[in-house]
Amino acid sequence: MDINILRSLYTVLALLAFVVIAGWAWSGRNRQGFEEAARLPLGDEQAHADQARALGEHGA
């Protein structure tokens, strides 16, 4: 087996893996989970703001 055949096979497999992962990421079935994950940092900021507001009311 020639090294160029192995390189070509690796390139095809890498392209196939990329297409599969991209299809999985863009599928409609995963949209809700990705939207929830995208909102996680914002929810954390809101929780910290609520906590700081509560401490400010009771701490003074």
C-alpha positions as CSV (number, residue, x, y, z in Angstrom):
1,M,0.0,0.0,0.0
2,D,1.4,3.3,-1.1
3,I,1.6,6.3,1.4
4,N,-0.4,8.4,-1.0
5,I,-3.3,6.0,-0.8
6,L,-3.2,6.3,3.0
7,R,-3.1,10.1,2.7
8,S,-6.1,10.1,0.4
9,L,-8.0,7.7,2.6
10,Y,-7.3,9.9,5.6
11,T,-8.5,13.0,3.7
12,V,-11.7,11.3,2.7
13,L,-12.4,10.1,6.2
14,A,-11.6,13.5,7.7
15,L,-14.0,15.2,5.2
16,L,-16.7,12.6,6.0
17,A,-16.3,13.2,9.7
18,F,-16.6,17.0,9.2
19,V,-19.7,16.6,7.1
20,V,-21.3,14.3,9.8
21,I,-20.5,16.6,12.6
22,A,-21.7,19.7,10.7
23,G,-24.9,17.9,9.9
24,W,-25.4,16.9,13.5
25,A,-24.8,20.4,14.7
26,W,-27.2,22.0,12.2
27,S,-30.0,19.4,12.6
28,G,-33.3,20.6,13.9
29,R,-33.5,18.0,16.6
30,N,-30.5,19.5,18.5
31,R,-31.7,23.1,18.3
32,Q,-33.4,23.3,21.7
33,G,-30.3,21.9,23.5
34,F,-28.0,24.3,21.7
35,E,-30.2,27.3,22.5
36,E,-30.3,26.3,26.1
37,A,-26.5,26.0,26.1
38,A,-26.2,29.4,24.4
39,R,-28.2,31.0,27.2
40,L,-26.2,29.5,30.1
41,P,-23.7,32.4,30.4
42,L,-26.5,34.9,30.4
43,G,-28.4,33.1,33.0
44,D,-25.4,33.0,35.2
45,E,-25.0,36.7,35.0
46,Q,-28.7,37.2,35.9
47,A,-28.2,34.9,38.9
48,H,-25.2,36.9,40.1
49,A,-27.1,40.2,39.6
50,D,-30.0,38.9,41.6
51,Q,-27.7,37.7,44.4
52,A,-25.8,41.0,44.4
53,R,-29.2,42.9,44.6
54,A,-30.3,40.7,47.5
55,L,-27.1,41.2,49.4
56,G,-27.3,45.0,48.8
57,E,-30.8,45.1,50.2
58,H,-29.9,43.0,53.3
59,G,-26.3,44.0,53.7
60,A,-26.8,47.7,54.3
